[in-house]
Structure formats: C-alpha cells, structure tokens
Amino acid sequence: MRKHIYELIKNAINVLKEKENFTTDEIEIIIETPKQKEYGDYATAVALQIAQKNKKPPRIVAEKILENLEKSPFIRKAEIAGPGFINFFLNDEALWETLRLIRKDLDSFVSIPPKKKKIQLEFGSINPTGPMHIAHARGVTIGDSLANLFRRIGWNVEKEFYINDAGNQIDLLGESLYARYMQLLGYDHPVPDEGYHGNYLIELAKELLNQKDQIEKMNETEKKKFFKEYALSKMLEDIKTTLLDFGVEYDVWFSERTLHENGKVKEVLDILVKNGYAYEKDGAIWFLSTKFGDEKDRVLVKSDGKPTYFLADIAYHLNKIQRGFDWIIDVWGADHHSHVTRLKGAIQALGYPKDILEIILVQMVRLMKGNEEIKMSKRTGDFVTLKEVQEEVGKDPIRFFFLLRSPESQLDFDIELAKKQSVENPVYYVQYAHARCCSILKNAEAKGYNLADLDQANLSLLKEEKEKDLILNLLRYPEKLDDITRTLEIHQLPFYLLNLSTLFHGYYDSHKVITEDRDLTLARLVLIDCIRIIIKDALSILGVSAPEKM
C-alpha cells in the first residue's frame, strides 16, 4: 500500500513538473506511518521539500499535489495538515484486499523488486580453532535471518563462510593438538602459551592414538602438517554440524588459503601499487589508508615479506566483486570496528564504490542464568558452546532472543527465561499466538465450518476497531520487510511479531471468533487465518518454528 501511495504522489508531482514548471530534482518521496490515528494511515512531507526548492508556500504546493492525485480504489480521503503535510486515510476495501491477497497469493504480497542483482552475505566466519561458542551465534543469527528475508522477497543472495585457514592461529592449533597427543602418550609436552587449552583437543587427540604407528614414521615437518590439517578438518566438521543443527546452511565455504595459493593476494597488492595507494617504508609495504579517513596507514606486507591478514582480506573482497556481487554484506564482531574504514578505503583504492560493501558490527553476548553471569574465556577453554546451550533451551529461543536488540547493543541471554513456557518468554508469546490461531481454525472445522468457504466470506462484517488495527498491522508486513532491506535492521522483525501477537491476544481475549452468526464467524476466521499465515512466514525468516500446538 505504501508503494501504491508513493506511485500516486510521484505521478502527481510529474504532472506539476510539466504544468507548473516545478523543479523536483533530488526530491525524495518519503511515506511515513503517523503515530496518531487522527493523522491518517500514511503521511508525506514531500510538499514542504518541493516548496522550499521552488520558493512557494508549502500548503499551496500540497493543494496542487492533491488536485493532480489520481483516484484510488483504496484511499478514502487525503487531506492537508499543519504547514503542508499530506495525510492519507485508507478505505475498508484496502483492508479487505489485504486479507484476500494474503490468503490467495502470499508470495506476491511480500515480493519486493530487487534493488541489487546479486547479494553476498558473509557471516559467522570464526577462526576454526575450536567449537562455535554461544557468543558467535548472534552474528550467525543476524546474517542467516537477513539472507532468509532477501530470499523470501525474491532476491538473489548467497551465504558464505570465510575459513581463516592461512594464519599463525592454525599452526598453533596443530601444535596444541600435538601437545595433547604427546601428553596422552605420557610425555611432558606443554600446550604453547598462545595455543588452545580447551578440553576439546584432548578428545580429538584420543582419536589419533590408533594412528600412533603411522605418526611415529613421520618426520617433524610431516607431523606438523598432519596435526595442523587434522585439527583444522575436525574443527570445520564440528562447526558445520553445529551450524546445520542451528538451521544454517551455507552456499559457499571459502578458504583464505586459496587466495595465497592462486596468486590473488599478490594480484591485489600489484593493483594497489599501480594505483598509487601502496608505498615502501622500513622494509614493509604500507596502504595509504589515511587517504580514506583512517587514523594511520596500515601494513600490507611485513618487513619479513609475509602478507598481513589485512592484505588477504582486501584480496578476498576483490574476489567477491569479481564473482559479480554488487552488494556485499559482512557481519563482524564489534572488536573489528577499526577494520571498517581501512577495508572500505581499500575497495575505493581498487576503483570500486565504497558502498558496494556494508558491514554490520555485532556486540558481544553476556550469558546469564537469572541474575548470574556465566563467564567465558576461549584461551582457558572455559567457554560455553552453541551446541550446549541449544541442547538446554532449543534453537528457537536462541535465534529469537539474539534478534531482540540492535547489533550494536550488547545483549544479555538469560537461559532461565529462554526455557520458560510462559508469556514472559518473547518467543513463546509469539509461537503461542500462532498455535492459538491454529486451534481456533481446527475448532471451527470441528463445529462444522468448511475452511474452503472462507473465500466467500463477507469481509465487510469486520467493523470492530481491534479488527481494523489487526488488518492494518498485517498490511504493513511487506513494508516492514522493505524497510529492513534498506536499513538491515533485522531486529525490527521480532518486534513486529511481538506487536502483532499483542494485538491478536488482546482481540482473542475480548472477542468470540466462533459466534452464533455464521457470516460473522467466517469473516473472523479469515482474519485469524491471515494472522496465522503472517506469523508463520515471519518466524520462518527468523529461522524459528511455528508450532500448531503448545
């Protein structure tokens, strides 16, 4: 509906441009939802923008827009308010058409023309040096839910995991596993100070005891490679299994190592040198990141000749662009915030617009049990894995809770609250609304109502204020999805669901759906069915189940 009103206004402005010779360049038509009902269902301040540009009184411009507004089957009235705002009031037909479309063609109802041809979402790319812990799951949930949303509205998106398998941390992982293996054989072989001390490597080392004879035949170089590759493959296997259990399946697993092996790291360095954005100093090669707003220039190649992680990251993002992605979205931990400016600068230095890359920074999670914080440290091995928490509370609460705050806000995840089967638990509250809708529809069938008859329901009988509020909320669902494609604020979707569920529970508590009046009952069953459909659809985007019974 917002798009419909946008087109009406755009057409009216185009007429004014010709008739009145108005300048409308760089005018952005923004349609908003007024907070107070007396100001209509939609509003725009576009007349004030045009008035300022053309030095005309805003109310006069607003009047001219209204004079040239095409008739709409869905607009009851449009009126001018204040200095020149235009408020739009929907008629009942707009509400009824919403219900018809949701039940008849949900895909069409939610589809949004793509703003980009090919999108890549890279998220969850942890170092493969240990199991995925619960704090990592927040970025994974955000990235996966955004990808689900893009696919739901018909956009082309790929989900990618970047395997950090080329750095020193993988050598340390192999050395740590070797130390655990030697300890099991009775040797005093400490884990490196900077290594990985978690018990998971002891379990991994036990698996290797039956390969003792083969390992003993290896020289030191072969042993180092064997333990490194074995640890890496097992960690990746564990991460993949954990993510699949969490409802996340990637399209691509991209190895950092391949960038070095196929010459892509050197290639990107040559381009930066050629474009004049790299220079030598103190035996190292530096990137002129200060040209792009960074506080200091950054090292690309160290004085020992080894490329930095930053250079490999530039090569990786050039590779993404070369694969044809015109919108690249990375989901990173907030501790990487200083990396944003330099990487966007590198994109520009390679000759591409910086806004081809969007980076979402995600704050950490505090794991709570009631009022007590559960401390986590990867260095000592005392961390809580995603797998452990999922076994205790289930996938749905984790995914829903992790989307309840904006990524830049720290999040407390209370295990006790997540386990509660009550309306205090936000995900339970929404799922319960869906289950209630299913129960009402089944109850109606048990009382002799044929749900096939809902197509013939007289929707004009839905006159109650609470009914209209519910339908308006359903009508705004695709608009909420559209907003998220622009802001990437996926946390807005669970809040939409909570609001819809609150409206529904309030309606359920004050209105009988199955009444003595058959026609009214059929109309109300249509409304209930539409609420069920939208809740289920939105939950699926979040990767959360929609149970029919609770």
C-alpha positions as CSV (number, residue, x, y, z in Angstrom):
1,M,0.0,0.0,0.0
2,R,2.9,2.4,0.8
3,K,4.2,1.7,-2.7
4,H,0.7,2.4,-4.2
5,I,0.6,5.8,-2.4
6,Y,4.2,6.5,-3.5
7,E,3.2,6.0,-7.2
8,L,0.2,8.3,-6.8
9,I,2.3,11.1,-5.4
10,K,5.1,10.6,-7.9
11,N,2.6,10.8,-10.8
12,A,1.1,13.9,-9.3
13,I,4.5,15.6,-9.0
14,N,5.4,14.7,-12.6
15,V,2.2,16.5,-13.7
16,L,3.1,19.5,-11.6
17,K,6.6,19.5,-13.1
18,E,5.1,19.9,-16.6
19,K,2.1,22.2,-15.7
20,E,3.7,24.5,-13.1
21,N,7.3,24.1,-14.2
22,F,8.3,23.0,-10.7
23,T,11.9,21.8,-10.0
24,T,11.7,18.4,-8.4
25,D,15.3,17.2,-8.9
26,E,16.7,15.4,-5.8
27,I,13.3,15.4,-4.2
28,E,12.9,12.2,-2.2
29,I,9.3,11.0,-1.7
30,I,9.1,9.5,1.8
31,I,5.9,7.9,3.0
32,E,5.6,7.6,6.8
33,T,3.2,5.9,9.2
34,P,1.8,8.6,11.6
35,K,2.0,7.7,15.3
36,Q,-1.5,9.1,15.9
37,K,-4.6,7.8,14.1
38,E,-6.1,11.2,13.5
39,Y,-3.2,12.0,11.1
40,G,-4.2,9.1,8.8
41,D,-2.7,5.8,7.9
42,Y,0.1,7.3,5.8
43,A,1.6,10.7,5.5
44,T,4.2,12.6,3.5
45,A,6.1,15.9,3.8
46,V,7.1,16.0,0.2
47,A,5.2,19.2,-0.4
48,L,7.5,21.0,2.1
49,Q,10.6,19.8,0.1
50,I,9.2,21.0,-3.2
51,A,8.0,24.3,-1.7
52,Q,11.5,25.0,-0.4
53,K,13.1,24.2,-3.7
54,N,10.7,26.3,-5.7
55,K,10.2,29.1,-3.1
56,K,6.4,28.5,-2.9
57,P,4.1,28.3,0.1
58,P,4.0,24.6,1.2
59,R,0.2,24.4,1.6
60,I,-0.3,25.7,-1.9
61,V,2.1,23.0,-3.2
62,A,0.3,20.4,-1.2
63,E,-3.1,21.6,-2.6
64,K,-1.7,21.3,-6.1
65,I,-0.5,17.7,-5.4
66,L,-3.9,16.8,-4.2
67,E,-5.6,18.4,-7.2
68,N,-3.5,16.2,-9.5
69,L,-3.7,13.0,-7.5
70,E,-5.3,10.1,-9.4
71,K,-8.3,8.4,-7.9
72,S,-7.5,5.3,-6.0
73,P,-9.8,2.4,-5.0
74,F,-8.0,2.2,-1.7
75,I,-7.9,5.8,-0.5
76,R,-10.9,7.2,1.4
77,K,-9.5,10.7,1.7
78,A,-6.3,12.7,1.5
79,E,-6.0,16.0,3.4
80,I,-3.5,18.7,4.2
81,A,-2.4,19.1,7.8
82,G,-0.1,21.7,9.5
83,P,2.3,23.5,7.3
84,G,1.8,21.2,4.3
85,F,1.8,17.6,5.3
86,I,-0.5,15.3,3.3
87,N,-2.3,12.6,5.2
88,F,-3.8,9.6,3.6
89,F,-6.7,7.6,5.0
90,L,-7.4,4.1,3.7
91,N,-10.9,2.8,3.0
92,D,-12.2,-0.5,4.1
93,E,-11.6,-2.0,0.6
94,A,-7.8,-1.6,1.2
95,L,-8.2,-3.7,4.3
96,W,-10.3,-6.4,2.8
97,E,-8.0,-6.6,-0.3
98,T,-5.1,-7.2,2.1
99,L,-6.8,-10.2,3.6
100,R,-7.7,-11.6,0.2
101,L,-4.1,-11.3,-1.1
102,I,-2.5,-12.8,2.0
103,R,-4.6,-16.0,1.6
104,K,-4.6,-16.1,-2.2
105,D,-1.0,-15.2,-3.1
106,L,1.3,-14.6,-0.2
107,D,4.4,-14.7,-2.4
108,S,3.0,-11.7,-4.4
109,F,2.0,-9.9,-1.2
110,V,5.6,-10.0,0.2
111,S,7.6,-9.7,-3.0
112,I,9.7,-6.5,-3.4
113,P,11.5,-5.6,-6.7
114,P,15.3,-6.2,-6.2
115,K,17.5,-3.2,-5.5
116,K,20.6,-5.2,-6.4
117,K,21.2,-8.1,-8.9
118,K,23.4,-10.3,-6.7
119,I,23.9,-10.1,-2.9
120,Q,26.5,-11.8,-0.8
121,L,26.2,-12.2,2.9
122,E,29.3,-13.4,4.8
123,F,28.8,-14.1,8.4
124,G,29.8,-16.4,11.3
125,S,33.3,-16.7,9.9
126,I,35.0,-17.6,13.2
127,N,38.6,-18.9,13.4
128,P,38.3,-22.7,13.0
129,T,40.4,-23.2,16.2
130,G,37.6,-24.6,18.4
131,P,33.9,-25.2,18.7
132,M,31.5,-22.4,18.0
133,H,30.6,-20.7,21.3
134,I,27.3,-19.1,22.1
135,A,28.5,-15.5,21.6
136,H,29.3,-16.4,17.9
137,A,25.7,-17.4,17.4
138,R,24.4,-13.8,17.5
139,G,26.2,-12.8,14.2
140,V,25.2,-16.1,12.7
141,T,21.5,-15.5,13.5
142,I,21.6,-11.9,12.1
143,G,23.3,-12.9,8.9
144,D,21.2,-16.0,8.3
145,S,17.9,-14.2,9.0
146,L,18.8,-11.4,6.6
147,A,19.6,-13.9,3.9
148,N,16.3,-15.7,4.6
149,L,14.5,-12.3,4.3
150,F,16.2,-11.5,1.0
151,R,15.3,-14.9,-0.4
152,R,11.7,-14.6,0.9
153,I,11.1,-11.5,-1.1
154,G,12.6,-13.0,-4.2
155,W,16.1,-11.6,-4.2
156,N,19.3,-13.4,-5.3
157,V,21.6,-13.9,-2.3
158,E,24.4,-16.2,-1.4
159,K,25.5,-17.1,2.1
160,E,29.3,-17.6,2.6
161,F,31.6,-18.7,5.4
162,Y,35.2,-17.4,5.2
163,I,37.6,-20.0,6.5
164,N,40.6,-18.3,8.2
165,D,43.0,-21.2,7.5
166,A,46.1,-19.3,6.5
167,G,47.2,-17.6,9.6
168,N,49.5,-18.4,12.5
169,Q,46.5,-19.5,14.6
170,I,46.1,-22.7,12.6
171,D,49.8,-23.5,13.2
172,L,49.1,-23.0,16.9
173,L,46.1,-25.2,16.7
174,G,48.1,-28.0,15.2
175,E,50.8,-27.6,17.9
176,S,48.2,-27.6,20.6
177,L,46.7,-30.8,19.3
178,Y,50.2,-32.4,19.1
179,A,50.9,-31.4,22.7
180,R,47.7,-33.1,23.9
181,Y,48.5,-36.2,21.8
182,M,52.0,-36.4,23.4
183,Q,50.6,-35.9,26.9
184,L,48.2,-38.9,26.3
185,L,51.3,-40.9,25.5
186,G,52.9,-39.9,28.8
187,Y,55.2,-37.1,27.7
188,D,55.7,-33.8,29.4
189,H,54.8,-31.7,26.4
190,P,53.0,-28.4,27.4
191,V,50.5,-26.7,25.2
192,P,52.0,-23.4,23.8
193,D,51.2,-20.4,25.9
194,E,49.5,-18.8,22.9
195,G,47.8,-22.1,21.9
196,Y,44.4,-23.5,22.6
197,H,43.9,-25.1,26.0
198,G,40.3,-26.4,25.7
199,N,39.4,-30.0,26.6
200,Y,38.0,-30.5,23.1
201,L,41.6,-31.0,21.8
202,I,42.1,-33.8,24.4
203,E,39.1,-35.6,22.9
204,L,40.5,-35.0,19.4
205,A,43.9,-36.3,20.4
206,K,42.4,-39.6,21.8
207,E,41.1,-40.3,18.2
208,L,44.7,-40.2,17.0
209,L,46.0,-42.9,19.4
210,N,45.0,-45.6,17.0
211,Q,47.2,-43.9,14.3
212,K,50.3,-44.0,16.6
213,D,52.3,-46.3,14.3
214,Q,51.8,-44.1,11.2
215,I,52.6,-40.9,13.2
216,E,55.8,-42.3,14.5
217,K,57.1,-42.9,10.9
218,M,56.7,-39.2,10.1
219,N,59.5,-36.6,10.3
220,E,58.9,-33.4,12.2
221,T,57.7,-31.4,9.1
222,E,55.3,-34.2,8.2
223,K,54.0,-34.4,11.8
224,K,53.4,-30.6,12.0
225,K,51.5,-30.7,8.7
226,F,49.5,-33.8,9.7
227,F,48.4,-32.4,13.1
228,K,47.5,-29.0,11.7
229,E,45.4,-30.4,8.8
230,Y,43.7,-33.0,11.1
231,A,42.8,-30.4,13.7
232,L,41.5,-27.9,11.0
233,S,39.4,-30.5,9.3
234,K,37.9,-31.8,12.5
235,M,37.1,-28.2,13.8
236,L,35.5,-27.3,10.5
237,E,33.5,-30.5,10.6
238,D,32.3,-29.7,14.1
239,I,31.4,-26.1,13.1
240,K,29.5,-27.2,10.0
241,T,27.5,-29.8,12.1
242,T,26.8,-27.2,14.8
243,L,25.5,-24.7,12.2
244,L,23.3,-27.2,10.4
245,D,21.7,-28.2,13.8
246,F,21.2,-24.4,14.3
247,G,19.3,-24.2,11.0
248,V,22.1,-22.6,9.0
249,E,23.3,-23.9,5.7
250,Y,26.0,-22.0,3.7
251,D,26.2,-21.9,-0.1
252,V,29.9,-21.4,-0.1
253,W,32.8,-22.3,2.3
254,F,35.7,-20.1,1.1
255,S,39.3,-20.9,2.1
256,E,41.6,-17.9,2.8
257,R,44.5,-20.2,1.9
258,T,43.4,-20.4,-1.7
259,L,43.9,-16.6,-2.1
260,H,47.6,-17.1,-1.3
261,E,47.9,-20.3,-3.4
262,N,46.3,-18.9,-6.6
263,G,48.2,-15.6,-6.5
264,K,45.2,-13.4,-5.6
265,V,47.0,-11.8,-2.7
266,K,49.9,-10.7,-4.9
267,E,47.5,-9.6,-7.6
268,V,45.7,-7.2,-5.3
269,L,49.0,-5.8,-4.0
270,D,50.1,-5.1,-7.5
271,I,46.9,-3.2,-8.2
272,L,47.2,-1.0,-5.1
273,V,50.9,-0.2,-6.0
274,K,49.9,0.6,-9.6
275,N,47.0,2.8,-8.5
276,G,49.4,4.7,-6.2
277,Y,47.9,3.6,-2.9
278,A,50.8,1.5,-1.5
279,Y,54.4,2.5,-0.6
280,E,57.5,1.1,1.0
281,K,58.8,2.2,4.4
282,D,61.1,0.4,7.0
283,G,61.3,-2.7,4.8
284,A,57.5,-3.1,4.8
285,I,54.8,-2.2,2.2
286,W,52.0,0.1,3.5
287,F,48.5,1.0,2.4
288,L,47.6,4.7,2.2
289,S,44.5,4.3,4.4
290,T,44.8,7.8,5.8
291,K,43.6,9.0,2.3
292,F,40.3,7.4,3.2
293,G,39.8,8.7,6.7
294,D,41.8,6.1,8.7
295,E,43.9,7.4,11.6
296,K,47.1,5.9,10.2
297,D,48.4,3.9,7.3
298,R,48.3,0.1,7.5
299,V,50.9,-2.6,6.8
300,L,50.1,-4.8,3.8
301,V,53.4,-6.8,3.7
302,K,55.6,-7.0,6.8
303,S,59.3,-6.5,6.7
304,D,59.9,-10.2,6.7
305,G,58.0,-10.4,3.4
306,K,54.8,-12.0,4.9
307,P,51.5,-10.6,3.8
308,T,49.2,-9.3,6.6
309,Y,45.7,-10.6,7.3
310,F,44.5,-7.2,6.0
311,L,46.0,-7.7,2.6
312,A,44.4,-11.1,2.3
313,D,41.1,-9.5,3.3
314,I,41.4,-7.0,0.5
315,A,42.1,-9.8,-1.9
316,Y,39.1,-11.7,-0.6
317,H,36.8,-8.7,-1.1
318,L,38.1,-8.1,-4.6
319,N,37.4,-11.7,-5.3
320,K,33.8,-11.2,-4.1
321,I,33.4,-8.3,-6.6
322,Q,35.0,-10.3,-9.4
323,R,32.4,-13.0,-8.7
324,G,29.7,-10.5,-9.7
325,F,28.3,-9.4,-6.3
326,D,27.0,-5.9,-6.4
327,W,26.1,-5.7,-2.7
328,I,28.5,-7.3,-0.2
329,I,27.3,-7.6,3.4
330,D,29.7,-8.7,6.1
331,V,28.7,-9.4,9.7
332,W,31.6,-8.9,12.0
333,G,32.2,-8.9,15.8
334,A,32.3,-5.3,17.1
335,D,36.0,-5.8,18.1
336,H,36.8,-5.4,14.3
337,H,35.3,-1.9,14.2
338,S,38.7,-0.3,13.4
339,H,39.0,-2.5,10.3
340,V,35.9,-1.0,8.6
341,T,37.4,2.3,7.4
342,R,40.5,0.8,6.0
343,L,38.7,-2.0,4.2
344,K,36.2,0.4,2.6
345,G,39.1,2.6,1.7
346,A,40.8,-0.3,0.0
347,I,37.7,-1.0,-2.0
348,Q,37.8,2.6,-3.3
349,A,41.6,2.3,-4.0
350,L,40.8,-0.7,-6.2
351,G,38.4,1.5,-8.2
352,Y,35.0,0.5,-6.8
353,P,32.4,2.5,-4.8
354,K,32.8,2.0,-1.0
355,D,29.0,1.5,-0.6
356,I,29.3,-1.8,-2.5
357,L,30.3,-3.1,0.9
358,E,28.1,-2.9,4.0
359,I,29.5,-4.1,7.4
360,I,27.3,-4.9,10.3
361,L,29.1,-4.8,13.7
362,V,27.7,-7.1,16.3
363,Q,28.3,-6.6,20.1
364,M,29.1,-9.5,22.4
365,V,26.6,-11.6,24.3
366,R,26.5,-12.0,28.1
367,L,25.3,-15.4,29.0
368,M,23.1,-15.2,32.2
369,K,21.4,-17.7,34.5
370,G,18.9,-15.5,36.2
371,N,21.0,-12.7,37.7
372,E,24.3,-14.5,37.5
373,E,26.7,-14.1,34.5
374,I,28.4,-17.2,33.2
375,K,32.0,-16.1,32.4
376,M,33.6,-17.3,29.2
377,S,37.2,-17.4,28.1
378,K,38.4,-19.2,24.9
379,R,42.1,-19.1,26.0
380,T,41.5,-21.2,29.1
381,G,38.9,-23.4,27.3
382,D,36.2,-22.2,29.7
383,F,33.6,-21.2,27.2
384,V,30.0,-22.3,26.6
385,T,29.3,-23.8,23.2
386,L,26.3,-23.1,21.0
387,K,25.7,-26.8,21.0
388,E,25.5,-26.9,24.8
389,V,23.1,-24.0,25.1
390,Q,20.9,-25.4,22.2
391,E,20.7,-28.7,23.9
392,E,19.4,-26.9,27.1
393,V,17.0,-24.4,25.6
394,G,16.4,-25.3,22.0
395,K,17.2,-23.5,18.7
396,D,14.1,-21.2,18.7
397,P,14.7,-19.2,21.9
398,I,18.4,-18.6,20.9
399,R,17.5,-17.3,17.4
400,F,14.6,-15.1,18.6
401,F,16.4,-13.7,21.7
402,F,19.5,-12.9,19.7
403,L,17.4,-10.7,17.3
404,L,15.7,-8.7,20.1
405,R,18.2,-5.9,20.2
406,S,20.1,-4.0,17.6
407,P,23.5,-5.5,16.7
408,E,25.4,-2.5,18.1
409,S,23.8,-3.1,21.6
410,Q,25.2,-5.6,24.0
411,L,22.8,-8.5,24.6
412,D,22.1,-10.5,27.8
413,F,20.8,-14.0,27.1
414,D,19.0,-15.4,30.1
415,I,18.9,-19.2,29.9
416,E,16.3,-19.4,32.6
417,L,13.9,-17.0,30.8
418,A,14.6,-18.8,27.4
419,K,13.4,-22.1,29.0
420,K,10.1,-20.7,30.4
421,Q,6.9,-21.9,28.8
422,S,5.0,-18.7,29.6
423,V,4.2,-15.4,28.0
424,E,7.2,-13.8,29.8
425,N,9.3,-15.6,27.2
426,P,9.0,-13.5,24.0
427,V,9.4,-16.4,21.5
428,Y,6.8,-18.4,23.4
429,Y,4.5,-15.4,23.3
430,V,4.7,-15.2,19.5
431,Q,4.6,-19.0,18.9
432,Y,1.6,-19.2,21.3
433,A,-0.3,-16.7,19.1
434,H,0.3,-18.9,16.1
435,A,-0.8,-22.0,18.0
436,R,-3.9,-20.2,19.2
437,C,-4.8,-19.3,15.6
438,C,-4.4,-23.0,14.5
439,S,-6.5,-24.1,17.4
440,I,-9.3,-21.7,16.5
441,L,-9.3,-22.9,12.9
442,K,-9.4,-26.6,14.0
443,N,-12.1,-25.8,16.5
444,A,-14.2,-24.2,13.7
445,E,-13.8,-27.3,11.5
446,A,-14.9,-29.5,14.4
447,K,-18.0,-27.3,14.7
448,G,-18.9,-27.9,11.0
449,Y,-17.2,-24.9,9.3
450,N,-15.6,-25.7,6.0
451,L,-12.5,-23.6,5.6
452,A,-12.9,-23.7,1.9
453,D,-15.9,-21.4,2.4
454,L,-13.6,-18.6,3.7
455,D,-13.0,-17.4,0.2
456,Q,-16.7,-16.4,0.1
457,A,-16.6,-14.6,3.5
458,N,-18.2,-11.2,3.7
459,L,-15.2,-9.2,5.0
460,S,-17.3,-6.0,5.4
461,L,-18.5,-7.5,8.7
462,L,-15.1,-6.9,10.2
463,K,-16.0,-3.5,11.6
464,E,-14.5,-3.6,15.1
465,E,-11.7,-1.2,15.8
466,K,-9.5,-4.1,17.0
467,E,-10.1,-5.9,13.8
468,K,-9.1,-2.9,11.7
469,D,-6.0,-2.5,13.8
470,L,-5.0,-6.1,13.2
471,I,-5.6,-5.8,9.5
472,L,-3.6,-2.6,9.3
473,N,-0.8,-4.4,11.0
474,L,-0.9,-7.3,8.5
475,L,-1.0,-4.8,5.7
476,R,2.3,-3.3,6.9
477,Y,4.2,-6.6,7.0
478,P,5.7,-6.3,3.5
479,E,6.5,-2.6,4.3
480,K,8.4,-3.8,7.3
481,L,10.4,-6.3,5.2
482,D,11.1,-3.5,2.7
483,D,12.4,-1.2,5.5
484,I,14.7,-4.0,6.6
485,T,16.2,-4.3,3.1
486,R,17.3,-0.7,3.4
487,T,18.4,-0.5,7.0
488,L,19.5,-4.1,7.5
489,E,17.8,-3.8,11.0
490,I,16.6,-7.4,11.1
491,H,15.8,-6.9,14.8
492,Q,12.7,-4.9,13.7
493,L,11.0,-8.2,12.6
494,P,10.7,-9.8,16.0
495,F,9.3,-6.5,17.3
496,Y,6.8,-6.5,14.5
497,L,5.8,-10.1,15.6
498,L,5.5,-9.1,19.2
499,N,3.3,-6.2,18.4
500,L,1.1,-8.3,16.1
501,S,0.9,-11.0,18.8
502,T,-0.1,-8.5,21.4
503,L,-2.9,-7.2,19.1
504,F,-4.1,-10.7,18.5
505,H,-4.0,-11.9,22.1
506,G,-6.0,-8.7,23.0
507,Y,-8.5,-9.4,20.3
508,Y,-8.8,-13.1,21.3
509,D,-9.5,-12.2,24.9
510,S,-12.2,-9.7,24.1
511,H,-13.9,-11.2,21.0
512,K,-15.5,-14.5,20.3
513,V,-14.4,-15.7,16.9
514,I,-16.9,-18.6,16.5
515,T,-20.2,-16.9,17.1
516,E,-23.9,-17.6,16.6
517,D,-23.7,-15.5,13.4
518,R,-22.2,-17.8,10.7
519,D,-21.3,-15.0,8.3
520,L,-19.5,-13.0,11.0
521,T,-17.7,-16.2,12.1
522,L,-16.5,-16.8,8.5
523,A,-15.2,-13.2,8.3
524,R,-13.4,-13.5,11.6
525,L,-11.9,-16.9,10.6
526,V,-10.4,-15.2,7.5
527,L,-8.7,-12.7,9.8
528,I,-7.4,-15.4,12.1
529,D,-6.1,-17.4,9.2
530,C,-4.3,-14.3,7.9
531,I,-2.7,-13.7,11.3
532,R,-1.6,-17.3,11.3
533,I,-0.1,-17.1,7.8
534,I,1.9,-13.9,8.6
535,I,3.2,-15.1,11.9
536,K,4.4,-18.3,10.4
537,D,6.0,-16.5,7.4
538,A,7.9,-14.0,9.6
539,L,9.0,-16.8,12.0
540,S,10.4,-18.8,9.1
541,I,12.5,-15.7,8.1
542,L,14.0,-15.7,11.6
543,G,14.6,-19.4,11.4
544,V,12.1,-20.1,14.2
545,S,9.5,-22.8,14.1
546,A,5.7,-22.1,14.2
547,P,4.1,-25.0,16.2
548,E,0.5,-25.7,15.8
549,K,0.1,-27.0,19.3
550,M,1.6,-25.7,22.6
